[in-house]
């Protein structure tokens, strides 16, 4: 793996983390501001948050493995 590929992976990890953080913020806003009226939005928003966090976790693990390989 080249240094450029590793940097691209790191950039992807940062982007995935940003997206996961945004989804978590949206879920937080739902809980803080719109419940109980918007309770039907919980499953879809929770799933989107879970998916974003899982994508970040997988990207981070792949990056860490690649980083370790390069060492």
PDB file of N, CA, C, O and CB in Angstrom:
ATOM      1  N   UNK A   1       0.851  -1.176   0.000  1.00  0.00           N
ATOM      2  CA  UNK A   1       0.000   0.000   0.000  1.00  0.00           C
ATOM      3  C   UNK A   1       0.897   1.240   0.000  1.00  0.00           C
ATOM      4  O   UNK A   1       1.892   1.309   0.722  1.00  0.00           O
ATOM      5  CB  UNK A   1      -0.968  -0.002   1.229  1.00  0.00           C
ATOM      6  N   UNK A   2       0.527   2.188  -0.806  1.00  0.00           N
ATOM      7  CA  UNK A   2       1.323   3.414  -0.902  1.00  0.00           C
ATOM      8  C   UNK A   2       0.897   4.416   0.163  1.00  0.00           C
ATOM      9  O   UNK A   2      -0.163   4.290   0.777  1.00  0.00           O
ATOM     10  CB  UNK A   2       1.187   4.038  -2.302  1.00  0.00           C
ATOM     11  N   UNK A   3       1.738   5.398   0.362  1.00  0.00           N
ATOM     12  CA  UNK A   3       1.437   6.473   1.314  1.00  0.00           C
ATOM     13  C   UNK A   3       0.171   7.230   0.890  1.00  0.00           C
ATOM     14  O   UNK A   3      -0.623   7.642   1.736  1.00  0.00           O
ATOM     15  CB  UNK A   3       2.635   7.452   1.424  1.00  0.00           C
ATOM     16  N   UNK A   4      -0.008   7.408  -0.414  1.00  0.00           N
ATOM     17  CA  UNK A   4      -1.198   8.108  -0.919  1.00  0.00           C
ATOM     18  C   UNK A   4      -2.465   7.313  -0.629  1.00  0.00           C
ATOM     19  O   UNK A   4      -3.492   7.889  -0.272  1.00  0.00           O
ATOM     20  CB  UNK A   4      -1.073   8.361  -2.430  1.00  0.00           C
ATOM     21  N   UNK A   5      -2.397   6.000  -0.780  1.00  0.00           N
ATOM     22  CA  UNK A   5      -3.557   5.150  -0.482  1.00  0.00           C
ATOM     23  C   UNK A   5      -3.897   5.203   1.000  1.00  0.00           C
ATOM     24  O   UNK A   5      -5.068   5.245   1.378  1.00  0.00           O
ATOM     25  CB  UNK A   5      -3.288   3.697  -0.910  1.00  0.00           C
ATOM     26  N   UNK A   6      -2.876   5.201   1.826  1.00  0.00           N
ATOM     27  CA  UNK A   6      -3.088   5.285   3.264  1.00  0.00           C
ATOM     28  C   UNK A   6      -3.724   6.628   3.636  1.00  0.00           C
ATOM     29  O   UNK A   6      -4.624   6.680   4.473  1.00  0.00           O
ATOM     30  CB  UNK A   6      -1.758   5.094   4.015  1.00  0.00           C
ATOM     31  N   UNK A   7      -3.260   7.696   3.021  1.00  0.00           N
ATOM     32  CA  UNK A   7      -3.844   9.020   3.276  1.00  0.00           C
ATOM     33  C   UNK A   7      -5.301   9.067   2.811  1.00  0.00           C
ATOM     34  O   UNK A   7      -6.143   9.683   3.464  1.00  0.00           O
ATOM     35  CB  UNK A   7      -3.021  10.122   2.564  1.00  0.00           C
ATOM     36  N   UNK A   8      -5.597   8.416   1.685  1.00  0.00           N
ATOM     37  CA  UNK A   8      -6.973   8.368   1.188  1.00  0.00           C
ATOM     38  C   UNK A   8      -7.864   7.596   2.159  1.00  0.00           C
ATOM     39  O   UNK A   8      -9.014   7.969   2.390  1.00  0.00           O
ATOM     40  CB  UNK A   8      -7.022   7.722  -0.213  1.00  0.00           C
ATOM     41  N   UNK A   9      -7.321   6.513   2.726  1.00  0.00           N
ATOM     42  CA  UNK A   9      -8.088   5.754   3.723  1.00  0.00           C
ATOM     43  C   UNK A   9      -8.348   6.595   4.961  1.00  0.00           C
ATOM     44  O   UNK A   9      -9.444   6.569   5.520  1.00  0.00           O
ATOM     45  CB  UNK A   9      -7.348   4.465   4.110  1.00  0.00           C
ATOM     46  N   UNK A  10      -7.335   7.342   5.389  1.00  0.00           N
ATOM     47  CA  UNK A  10      -7.496   8.195   6.560  1.00  0.00           C
ATOM     48  C   UNK A  10      -8.557   9.268   6.301  1.00  0.00           C
ATOM     49  O   UNK A  10      -9.355   9.584   7.184  1.00  0.00           O
ATOM     50  CB  UNK A  10      -6.153   8.848   6.937  1.00  0.00           C
ATOM     51  N   UNK A  11      -8.561   9.814   5.111  1.00  0.00           N
ATOM     52  CA  UNK A  11      -9.566  10.811   4.745  1.00  0.00           C
ATOM     53  C   UNK A  11     -10.966  10.190   4.763  1.00  0.00           C
ATOM     54  O   UNK A  11     -11.923  10.825   5.206  1.00  0.00           O
ATOM     55  CB  UNK A  11      -9.259  11.403   3.349  1.00  0.00           C
ATOM     56  N   UNK A  12     -11.080   8.962   4.286  1.00  0.00           N
ATOM     57  CA  UNK A  12     -12.370   8.264   4.294  1.00  0.00           C
ATOM     58  C   UNK A  12     -12.842   8.002   5.721  1.00  0.00           C
ATOM     59  O   UNK A  12     -14.036   8.086   6.009  1.00  0.00           O
ATOM     60  CB  UNK A  12     -12.268   6.939   3.522  1.00  0.00           C
ATOM     61  N   UNK A  13     -11.907   7.686   6.611  1.00  0.00           N
ATOM     62  CA  UNK A  13     -12.252   7.469   8.024  1.00  0.00           C
ATOM     63  C   UNK A  13     -12.784   8.763   8.629  1.00  0.00           C
ATOM     64  O   UNK A  13     -13.790   8.758   9.338  1.00  0.00           O
ATOM     65  CB  UNK A  13     -11.019   6.964   8.826  1.00  0.00           C
ATOM     66  N   UNK A  14     -12.111   9.855   8.347  1.00  0.00           N
ATOM     67  CA  UNK A  14     -12.560  11.154   8.877  1.00  0.00           C
ATOM     68  C   UNK A  14     -13.949  11.517   8.359  1.00  0.00           C
ATOM     69  O   UNK A  14     -14.788  12.023   9.105  1.00  0.00           O
ATOM     70  CB  UNK A  14     -11.560  12.260   8.501  1.00  0.00           C
ATOM     71  N   UNK A  15     -14.180  11.255   7.085  1.00  0.00           N
ATOM     72  CA  UNK A  15     -15.492  11.553   6.503  1.00  0.00           C
ATOM     73  C   UNK A  15     -16.566  10.674   7.135  1.00  0.00           C
ATOM     74  O   UNK A  15     -17.652  11.154   7.459  1.00  0.00           O
ATOM     75  CB  UNK A  15     -15.469  11.352   4.973  1.00  0.00           C
ATOM     76  N   UNK A  16     -16.266   9.396   7.310  1.00  0.00           N
ATOM     77  CA  UNK A  16     -17.231   8.483   7.918  1.00  0.00           C
ATOM     78  C   UNK A  16     -17.529   8.893   9.356  1.00  0.00           C
ATOM     79  O   UNK A  16     -18.671   8.800   9.808  1.00  0.00           O
ATOM     80  CB  UNK A  16     -16.706   7.039   7.877  1.00  0.00           C
ATOM     81  N   UNK A  17     -16.498   9.349  10.077  1.00  0.00           N
ATOM     82  CA  UNK A  17     -16.712   9.800  11.453  1.00  0.00           C
ATOM     83  C   UNK A  17     -17.586  11.046  11.482  1.00  0.00           C
ATOM     84  O   UNK A  17     -18.460  11.175  12.339  1.00  0.00           O
ATOM     85  CB  UNK A  17     -15.369  10.079  12.144  1.00  0.00           C
ATOM     86  N   UNK A  18     -17.353  11.956  10.556  1.00  0.00           N
ATOM     87  CA  UNK A  18     -18.172  13.177  10.488  1.00  0.00           C
ATOM     88  C   UNK A  18     -19.634  12.828  10.230  1.00  0.00           C
ATOM     89  O   UNK A  18     -20.532  13.384  10.862  1.00  0.00           O
ATOM     90  CB  UNK A  18     -17.650  14.124   9.383  1.00  0.00           C
ATOM     91  N   UNK A  19     -19.866  11.909   9.305  1.00  0.00           N
ATOM     92  CA  UNK A  19     -21.232  11.498   8.986  1.00  0.00           C
ATOM     93  C   UNK A  19     -21.881  10.830  10.193  1.00  0.00           C
ATOM     94  O   UNK A  19     -23.041  11.102  10.503  1.00  0.00           O
ATOM     95  CB  UNK A  19     -21.243  10.544   7.775  1.00  0.00           C
ATOM     96  N   UNK A  20     -21.142   9.959  10.876  1.00  0.00           N
ATOM     97  CA  UNK A  20     -21.679   9.288  12.064  1.00  0.00           C
ATOM     98  C   UNK A  20     -22.022  10.299  13.150  1.00  0.00           C
ATOM     99  O   UNK A  20     -23.045  10.177  13.824  1.00  0.00           O
ATOM    100  CB  UNK A  20     -20.674   8.260  12.603  1.00  0.00           C
ATOM    101  N   UNK A  21     -21.171  11.285  13.311  1.00  0.00           N
ATOM    102  CA  UNK A  21     -21.417  12.326  14.311  1.00  0.00           C
ATOM    103  C   UNK A  21     -22.655  13.140  13.949  1.00  0.00           C
ATOM    104  O   UNK A  21     -23.447  13.490  14.824  1.00  0.00           O
ATOM    105  CB  UNK A  21     -20.194  13.251  14.441  1.00  0.00           C
ATOM    106  N   UNK A  22     -22.822  13.440  12.675  1.00  0.00           N
ATOM    107  CA  UNK A  22     -24.007  14.178  12.230  1.00  0.00           C
ATOM    108  C   UNK A  22     -25.280  13.371  12.491  1.00  0.00           C
ATOM    109  O   UNK A  22     -26.278  13.914  12.965  1.00  0.00           O
ATOM    110  CB  UNK A  22     -23.896  14.523  10.730  1.00  0.00           C
ATOM    111  N   UNK A  23     -25.240  12.079  12.182  1.00  0.00           N
ATOM    112  CA  UNK A  23     -26.415  11.227  12.416  1.00  0.00           C
ATOM    113  C   UNK A  23     -26.726  11.146  13.905  1.00  0.00           C
ATOM    114  O   UNK A  23     -27.892  11.186  14.299  1.00  0.00           O
ATOM    115  CB  UNK A  23     -26.185   9.810  11.844  1.00  0.00           C
ATOM    116  N   UNK A  24     -25.695  11.034  14.729  1.00  0.00           N
ATOM    117  CA  UNK A  24     -25.899  10.993  16.176  1.00  0.00           C
ATOM    118  C   UNK A  24     -26.523  12.302  16.661  1.00  0.00           C
ATOM    119  O   UNK A  24     -27.386  12.301  17.539  1.00  0.00           O
ATOM    120  CB  UNK A  24     -24.562  10.730  16.906  1.00  0.00           C
ATOM    121  N   UNK A  25     -26.081  13.406  16.085  1.00  0.00           N
ATOM    122  CA  UNK A  25     -26.654  14.704  16.438  1.00  0.00           C
ATOM    123  C   UNK A  25     -28.122  14.813  16.058  1.00  0.00           C
ATOM    124  O   UNK A  25     -28.927  15.370  16.803  1.00  0.00           O
ATOM    125  CB  UNK A  25     -25.876  15.812  15.770  1.00  0.00           C
ATOM    126  N   UNK A  26     -28.464  14.273  14.889  1.00  0.00           N
ATOM    127  CA  UNK A  26     -29.864  14.285  14.462  1.00  0.00           C
ATOM    128  C   UNK A  26     -30.725  13.452  15.408  1.00  0.00           C
ATOM    129  O   UNK A  26     -31.839  13.844  15.755  1.00  0.00           O
ATOM    130  CB  UNK A  26     -29.993  13.754  13.022  1.00  0.00           C
ATOM    131  N   UNK A  27     -30.203  12.311  15.817  1.00  0.00           N
ATOM    132  CA  UNK A  27     -30.932  11.456  16.761  1.00  0.00           C
ATOM    133  C   UNK A  27     -31.083  12.166  18.099  1.00  0.00           C
ATOM    134  O   UNK A  27     -32.147  12.115  18.717  1.00  0.00           O
ATOM    135  CB  UNK A  27     -30.207  10.101  16.950  1.00  0.00           C
ATOM    136  N   UNK A  28     -30.037  12.818  18.540  1.00  0.00           N
ATOM    137  CA  UNK A  28     -30.093  13.579  19.786  1.00  0.00           C
ATOM    138  C   UNK A  28     -31.148  14.682  19.705  1.00  0.00           C
ATOM    139  O   UNK A  28     -31.930  14.874  20.636  1.00  0.00           O
ATOM    140  CB  UNK A  28     -28.719  14.183  20.105  1.00  0.00           C
ATOM    141  N   UNK A  29     -31.160  15.403  18.587  1.00  0.00           N
ATOM    142  CA  UNK A  29     -32.153  16.466  18.412  1.00  0.00           C
ATOM    143  C   UNK A  29     -33.572  15.918  18.440  1.00  0.00           C
ATOM    144  O   UNK A  29     -34.476  16.535  19.004  1.00  0.00           O
ATOM    145  CB  UNK A  29     -31.911  17.205  17.101  1.00  0.00           C
ATOM    146  N   UNK A  30     -33.759  14.764  17.832  1.00  0.00           N
ATOM    147  CA  UNK A  30     -35.081  14.132  17.864  1.00  0.00           C
ATOM    148  C   UNK A  30     -35.494  13.864  19.301  1.00  0.00           C
ATOM    149  O   UNK A  30     -36.611  14.188  19.703  1.00  0.00           O
ATOM    150  CB  UNK A  30     -35.085  12.817  17.050  1.00  0.00           C
ATOM    151  N   UNK A  31     -34.601  13.277  20.067  1.00  0.00           N
ATOM    152  CA  UNK A  31     -34.912  12.931  21.459  1.00  0.00           C
ATOM    153  C   UNK A  31     -35.141  14.185  22.287  1.00  0.00           C
ATOM    154  O   UNK A  31     -36.095  14.250  23.063  1.00  0.00           O
ATOM    155  CB  UNK A  31     -33.781  12.092  22.076  1.00  0.00           C
ATOM    156  N   UNK A  32     -34.290  15.168  22.134  1.00  0.00           N
ATOM    157  CA  UNK A  32     -34.374  16.362  22.962  1.00  0.00           C
ATOM    158  C   UNK A  32     -35.523  17.292  22.587  1.00  0.00           C
ATOM    159  O   UNK A  32     -36.146  17.898  23.459  1.00  0.00           O
ATOM    160  CB  UNK A  32     -33.092  17.111  22.881  1.00  0.00           C
ATOM    161  N   UNK A  33     -35.804  17.405  21.288  1.00  0.00           N
ATOM    162  CA  UNK A  33     -36.711  18.462  20.844  1.00  0.00           C
ATOM    163  C   UNK A  33     -38.069  18.000  20.332  1.00  0.00           C
ATOM    164  O   UNK A  33     -39.042  18.752  20.396  1.00  0.00           O
ATOM    165  CB  UNK A  33     -36.058  19.232  19.787  1.00  0.00           C
ATOM    166  N   UNK A  34     -38.146  16.778  19.827  1.00  0.00           N
ATOM    167  CA  UNK A  34     -39.360  16.435  19.088  1.00  0.00           C
ATOM    168  C   UNK A  34     -40.148  15.266  19.661  1.00  0.00           C
ATOM    169  O   UNK A  34     -41.224  14.947  19.157  1.00  0.00           O
ATOM    170  CB  UNK A  34     -39.006  16.128  17.688  1.00  0.00           C
ATOM    171  N   UNK A  35     -39.637  14.628  20.694  1.00  0.00           N
ATOM    172  CA  UNK A  35     -40.404  13.545  21.298  1.00  0.00           C
ATOM    173  C   UNK A  35     -41.342  14.127  22.333  1.00  0.00           C
ATOM    174  O   UNK A  35     -41.030  15.172  22.905  1.00  0.00           O
ATOM    175  CB  UNK A  35     -39.474  12.483  21.934  1.00  0.00           C
ATOM    176  N   UNK A  36     -42.439  13.522  22.593  1.00  0.00           N
ATOM    177  CA  UNK A  36     -42.891  12.227  22.099  1.00  0.00           C
ATOM    178  C   UNK A  36     -43.621  12.286  20.762  1.00  0.00           C
ATOM    179  O   UNK A  36     -43.962  11.245  20.200  1.00  0.00           O
ATOM    180  CB  UNK A  36     -43.779  11.602  23.107  1.00  0.00           C
ATOM    181  N   UNK A  37     -43.863  13.479  20.251  1.00  0.00           N
ATOM    182  CA  UNK A  37     -44.661  13.609  19.040  1.00  0.00           C
ATOM    183  C   UNK A  37     -44.096  12.915  17.811  1.00  0.00           C
ATOM    184  O   UNK A  37     -44.853  12.426  16.972  1.00  0.00           O
ATOM    185  CB  UNK A  37     -44.837  15.030  18.737  1.00  0.00           C
ATOM    186  N   UNK A  38     -42.788  12.868  17.696  1.00  0.00           N
ATOM    187  CA  UNK A  38     -42.161  12.303  16.501  1.00  0.00           C
ATOM    188  C   UNK A  38     -41.611  10.891  16.750  1.00  0.00           C
ATOM    189  O   UNK A  38     -40.637  10.476  16.123  1.00  0.00           O
ATOM    190  CB  UNK A  38     -41.036  13.220  16.023  1.00  0.00           C
ATOM    191  N   UNK A  39     -42.243  10.170  17.663  1.00  0.00           N
ATOM    192  CA  UNK A  39     -41.740   8.852  18.046  1.00  0.00           C
ATOM    193  C   UNK A  39     -41.625   7.885  16.875  1.00  0.00           C
ATOM    194  O   UNK A  39     -40.791   6.980  16.907  1.00  0.00           O
ATOM    195  CB  UNK A  39     -42.632   8.259  19.092  1.00  0.00           C
ATOM    196  N   UNK A  40     -42.441   8.056  15.849  1.00  0.00           N
ATOM    197  CA  UNK A  40     -42.399   7.132  14.712  1.00  0.00           C
ATOM    198  C   UNK A  40     -41.118   7.282  13.889  1.00  0.00           C
ATOM    199  O   UNK A  40     -40.794   6.404  13.089  1.00  0.00           O
ATOM    200  CB  UNK A  40     -43.611   7.355  13.816  1.00  0.00           C
ATOM    201  N   UNK A  41     -40.397   8.368  14.073  1.00  0.00           N
ATOM    202  CA  UNK A  41     -39.139   8.576  13.364  1.00  0.00           C
ATOM    203  C   UNK A  41     -37.969   7.835  14.012  1.00  0.00           C
ATOM    204  O   UNK A  41     -36.910   7.699  13.400  1.00  0.00           O
ATOM    205  CB  UNK A  41     -38.829  10.054  13.294  1.00  0.00           C
ATOM    206  N   UNK A  42     -38.147   7.364  15.227  1.00  0.00           N
ATOM    207  CA  UNK A  42     -37.050   6.742  15.966  1.00  0.00           C
ATOM    208  C   UNK A  42     -36.423   5.553  15.228  1.00  0.00           C
ATOM    209  O   UNK A  42     -35.202   5.537  15.074  1.00  0.00           O
ATOM    210  CB  UNK A  42     -37.545   6.289  17.319  1.00  0.00           C
ATOM    211  N   UNK A  43     -37.189   4.557  14.763  1.00  0.00           N
ATOM    212  CA  UNK A  43     -36.540   3.387  14.145  1.00  0.00           C
ATOM    213  C   UNK A  43     -35.666   3.737  12.937  1.00  0.00           C
ATOM    214  O   UNK A  43     -34.536   3.259  12.839  1.00  0.00           O
ATOM    215  CB  UNK A  43     -37.593   2.392  13.720  1.00  0.00           C
ATOM    216  N   UNK A  44     -36.167   4.553  12.031  1.00  0.00           N
ATOM    217  CA  UNK A  44     -35.392   4.889  10.834  1.00  0.00           C
ATOM    218  C   UNK A  44     -34.157   5.708  11.193  1.00  0.00           C
ATOM    219  O   UNK A  44     -33.074   5.475  10.655  1.00  0.00           O
ATOM    220  CB  UNK A  44     -36.261   5.661   9.834  1.00  0.00           C
ATOM    221  N   UNK A  45     -34.321   6.656  12.092  1.00  0.00           N
ATOM    222  CA  UNK A  45     -33.194   7.495  12.469  1.00  0.00           C
ATOM    223  C   UNK A  45     -32.156   6.696  13.259  1.00  0.00           C
ATOM    224  O   UNK A  45     -30.952   6.885  13.082  1.00  0.00           O
ATOM    225  CB  UNK A  45     -33.676   8.694  13.289  1.00  0.00           C
ATOM    226  N   UNK A  46     -32.624   5.813  14.120  1.00  0.00           N
ATOM    227  CA  UNK A  46     -31.699   4.964  14.875  1.00  0.00           C
ATOM    228  C   UNK A  46     -30.936   4.038  13.931  1.00  0.00           C
ATOM    229  O   UNK A  46     -29.736   3.829  14.110  1.00  0.00           O
ATOM    230  CB  UNK A  46     -32.461   4.137  15.936  1.00  0.00           C
ATOM    231  N   UNK A  47     -31.609   3.487  12.937  1.00  0.00           N
ATOM    232  CA  UNK A  47     -30.941   2.603  11.974  1.00  0.00           C
ATOM    233  C   UNK A  47     -29.909   3.367  11.160  1.00  0.00           C
ATOM    234  O   UNK A  47     -28.812   2.864  10.915  1.00  0.00           O
ATOM    235  CB  UNK A  47     -31.966   1.951  11.038  1.00  0.00           C
ATOM    236  N   UNK A  48     -30.251   4.571  10.741  1.00  0.00           N
ATOM    237  CA  UNK A  48     -29.307   5.384   9.971  1.00  0.00           C
ATOM    238  C   UNK A  48     -28.078   5.721  10.818  1.00  0.00           C
ATOM    239  O   UNK A  48     -26.956   5.715  10.313  1.00  0.00           O
ATOM    240  CB  UNK A  48     -29.987   6.682   9.473  1.00  0.00           C
ATOM    241  N   UNK A  49     -28.287   6.010  12.090  1.00  0.00           N
ATOM    242  CA  UNK A  49     -27.178   6.308  12.991  1.00  0.00           C
ATOM    243  C   UNK A  49     -26.315   5.072  13.193  1.00  0.00           C
ATOM    244  O   UNK A  49     -25.088   5.157  13.150  1.00  0.00           O
ATOM    245  CB  UNK A  49     -27.698   6.822  14.342  1.00  0.00           C
ATOM    246  N   UNK A  50     -26.943   3.932  13.410  1.00  0.00           N
ATOM    247  CA  UNK A  50     -26.219   2.671  13.571  1.00  0.00           C
ATOM    248  C   UNK A  50     -25.391   2.362  12.326  1.00  0.00           C
ATOM    249  O   UNK A  50     -24.215   2.013  12.427  1.00  0.00           O
ATOM    250  CB  UNK A  50     -27.199   1.519  13.856  1.00  0.00           C
ATOM    251  N   UNK A  51     -26.005   2.492  11.161  1.00  0.00           N
ATOM    252  CA  UNK A  51     -25.306   2.205   9.904  1.00  0.00           C
ATOM    253  C   UNK A  51     -24.097   3.122   9.715  1.00  0.00           C
ATOM    254  O   UNK A  51     -23.032   2.673   9.289  1.00  0.00           O
ATOM    255  CB  UNK A  51     -26.266   2.356   8.716  1.00  0.00           C
ATOM    256  N   UNK A  52     -24.263   4.396  10.031  1.00  0.00           N
ATOM    257  CA  UNK A  52     -23.163   5.351   9.885  1.00  0.00           C
ATOM    258  C   UNK A  52     -22.035   5.028  10.866  1.00  0.00           C
ATOM    259  O   UNK A  52     -20.859   5.111  10.510  1.00  0.00           O
ATOM    260  CB  UNK A  52     -23.665   6.794  10.106  1.00  0.00           C
ATOM    261  N   UNK A  53     -22.386   4.664  12.082  1.00  0.00           N
ATOM    262  CA  UNK A  53     -21.364   4.316  13.070  1.00  0.00           C
ATOM    263  C   UNK A  53     -20.647   3.029  12.687  1.00  0.00           C
ATOM    264  O   UNK A  53     -19.436   2.904  12.873  1.00  0.00           O
ATOM    265  CB  UNK A  53     -21.990   4.173  14.461  1.00  0.00           C
ATOM    266  N   UNK A  54     -21.392   2.080  12.154  1.00  0.00           N
ATOM    267  CA  UNK A  54     -20.780   0.826  11.718  1.00  0.00           C
ATOM    268  C   UNK A  54     -19.830   1.070  10.545  1.00  0.00           C
ATOM    269  O   UNK A  54     -18.743   0.495  10.495  1.00  0.00           O
ATOM    270  CB  UNK A  54     -21.865  -0.195  11.323  1.00  0.00           C
ATOM    271  N   UNK A  55     -20.237   1.916   9.608  1.00  0.00           N
ATOM    272  CA  UNK A  55     -19.380   2.248   8.463  1.00  0.00           C
ATOM    273  C   UNK A  55     -18.093   2.906   8.941  1.00  0.00           C
ATOM    274  O   UNK A  55     -17.014   2.604   8.431  1.00  0.00           O
ATOM    275  CB  UNK A  55     -20.120   3.177   7.475  1.00  0.00           C
ATOM    276  N   UNK A  56     -18.199   3.809   9.924  1.00  0.00           N
ATOM    277  CA  UNK A  56     -17.003   4.431  10.476  1.00  0.00           C
ATOM    278  C   UNK A  56     -16.110   3.385  11.145  1.00  0.00           C
ATOM    279  O   UNK A  56     -14.895   3.380  10.945  1.00  0.00           O
ATOM    280  CB  UNK A  56     -17.385   5.529  11.481  1.00  0.00           C
ATOM    281  N   UNK A  57     -16.711   2.509  11.930  1.00  0.00           N
ATOM    282  CA  UNK A  57     -15.947   1.487  12.641  1.00  0.00           C
ATOM    283  C   UNK A  57     -15.182   0.583  11.677  1.00  0.00           C
ATOM    284  O   UNK A  57     -14.014   0.266  11.906  1.00  0.00           O
ATOM    285  CB  UNK A  57     -16.876   0.650  13.514  1.00  0.00           C
ATOM    286  N   UNK A  58     -15.835   0.176  10.616  1.00  0.00           N
ATOM    287  CA  UNK A  58     -15.196  -0.696   9.623  1.00  0.00           C
ATOM    288  C   UNK A  58     -14.077   0.038   8.883  1.00  0.00           C
ATOM    289  O   UNK A  58     -13.009  -0.529   8.647  1.00  0.00           O
ATOM    290  CB  UNK A  58     -16.240  -1.216   8.617  1.00  0.00           C
ATOM    291  N   UNK A  59     -14.320   1.291   8.519  1.00  0.00           N
ATOM    292  CA  UNK A  59     -13.293   2.076   7.829  1.00  0.00           C
ATOM    293  C   UNK A  59     -12.101   2.313   8.744  1.00  0.00           C
ATOM    294  O   UNK A  59     -10.952   2.234   8.309  1.00  0.00           O
ATOM    295  CB  UNK A  59     -13.868   3.422   7.346  1.00  0.00           C
ATOM    296  N   UNK A  60     -12.373   2.602  10.011  1.00  0.00           N
ATOM    297  CA  UNK A  60     -11.305   2.835  10.975  1.00  0.00           C
ATOM    298  C   UNK A  60     -10.474   1.572  11.193  1.00  0.00           C
ATOM    299  O   UNK A  60      -9.247   1.640  11.251  1.00  0.00           O
ATOM    300  CB  UNK A  60     -11.885   3.320  12.304  1.00  0.00           C
ATOM    301  N   UNK A  61     -11.130   0.436  11.313  1.00  0.00           N
ATOM    302  CA  UNK A  61     -10.416  -0.827  11.506  1.00  0.00           C
ATOM    303  C   UNK A  61      -9.536  -1.145  10.293  1.00  0.00           C
ATOM    304  O   UNK A  61      -8.397  -1.586  10.450  1.00  0.00           O
ATOM    305  CB  UNK A  61     -11.415  -1.976  11.756  1.00  0.00           C
ATOM    306  N   UNK A  62     -10.058  -0.925   9.094  1.00  0.00           N
ATOM    307  CA  UNK A  62      -9.279  -1.180   7.881  1.00  0.00           C
ATOM    308  C   UNK A  62      -8.077  -0.245   7.815  1.00  0.00           C
ATOM    309  O   UNK A  62      -6.980  -0.665   7.448  1.00  0.00           O
ATOM    310  CB  UNK A  62     -10.157  -1.011   6.623  1.00  0.00           C
ATOM    311  N   UNK A  63      -8.280   1.017   8.169  1.00  0.00           N
ATOM    312  CA  UNK A  63      -7.185   1.977   8.162  1.00  0.00           C
ATOM    313  C   UNK A  63      -6.112   1.578   9.171  1.00  0.00           C
ATOM    314  O   UNK A  63      -4.922   1.595   8.856  1.00  0.00           O
ATOM    315  CB  UNK A  63      -7.707   3.386   8.468  1.00  0.00           C
ATOM    316  N   UNK A  64      -6.531   1.221  10.374  1.00  0.00           N
ATOM    317  CA  UNK A  64      -5.561   0.828  11.407  1.00  0.00           C
ATOM    318  C   UNK A  64      -4.774  -0.405  10.999  1.00  0.00           C
ATOM    319  O   UNK A  64      -3.573  -0.493  11.254  1.00  0.00           O
ATOM    320  CB  UNK A  64      -6.271   0.567  12.729  1.00  0.00           C
ATOM    321  N   UNK A  65      -5.450  -1.360  10.365  1.00  0.00           N
ATOM    322  CA  UNK A  65      -4.757  -2.557   9.893  1.00  0.00           C
ATOM    323  C   UNK A  65      -3.742  -2.199   8.812  1.00  0.00           C
ATOM    324  O   UNK A  65      -2.617  -2.699   8.821  1.00  0.00           O
ATOM    325  CB  UNK A  65      -5.764  -3.588   9.357  1.00  0.00           C
ATOM    326  N   UNK A  66      -4.137  -1.341   7.889  1.00  0.00           N
ATOM    327  CA  UNK A  66      -3.225  -0.935   6.816  1.00  0.00           C
ATOM    328  C   UNK A  66      -2.050  -0.135   7.384  1.00  0.00           C
ATOM    329  O   UNK A  66      -0.914  -0.279   6.933  1.00  0.00           O
ATOM    330  CB  UNK A  66      -3.978  -0.099   5.751  1.00  0.00           C
ATOM    331  N   UNK A  67      -2.333   0.693   8.357  1.00  0.00           N
ATOM    332  CA  UNK A  67      -1.289   1.504   8.991  1.00  0.00           C
ATOM    333  C   UNK A  67      -0.275   0.592   9.695  1.00  0.00           C
ATOM    334  O   UNK A  67       0.932   0.825   9.631  1.00  0.00           O
ATOM    335  CB  UNK A  67      -1.913   2.511  10.004  1.00  0.00           C
ATOM    336  N   UNK A  68      -0.776  -0.431  10.356  1.00  0.00           N
ATOM    337  CA  UNK A  68       0.092  -1.387  11.044  1.00  0.00           C
ATOM    338  C   UNK A  68       0.952  -2.159  10.041  1.00  0.00           C
ATOM    339  O   UNK A  68       2.127  -2.424  10.296  1.00  0.00           O
ATOM    340  CB  UNK A  68      -0.749  -2.364  11.889  1.00  0.00           C
ATOM    341  N   UNK A  69       0.366  -2.511   8.921  1.00  0.00           N
ATOM    342  CA  UNK A  69       1.101  -3.208   7.867  1.00  0.00           C
ATOM    343  C   UNK A  69       2.272  -2.389   7.355  1.00  0.00           C
ATOM    344  O   UNK A  69       3.343  -2.918   7.054  1.00  0.00           O
ATOM    345  CB  UNK A  69       0.175  -3.547   6.718  1.00  0.00           C
ATOM    346  N   UNK A  70       2.044  -1.089   7.263  1.00  0.00           N
ATOM    347  CA  UNK A  70       3.079  -0.195   6.722  1.00  0.00           C
ATOM    348  C   UNK A  70       4.229  -0.008   7.714  1.00  0.00           C
ATOM    349  O   UNK A  70       5.330   0.376   7.319  1.00  0.00           O
ATOM    350  CB  UNK A  70       2.468   1.173   6.365  1.00  0.00           C
ATOM    351  N   UNK A  71       3.982  -0.275   8.985  1.00  0.00           N
ATOM    352  CA  UNK A  71       5.021  -0.060  10.010  1.00  0.00           C
ATOM    353  C   UNK A  71       6.064  -1.141   9.994  1.00  0.00           C
ATOM    354  O   UNK A  71       7.001  -1.106  10.791  1.00  0.00           O
ATOM    355  CB  UNK A  71       4.405   0.013  11.386  1.00  0.00           C
TER     356      UNK A  71
END
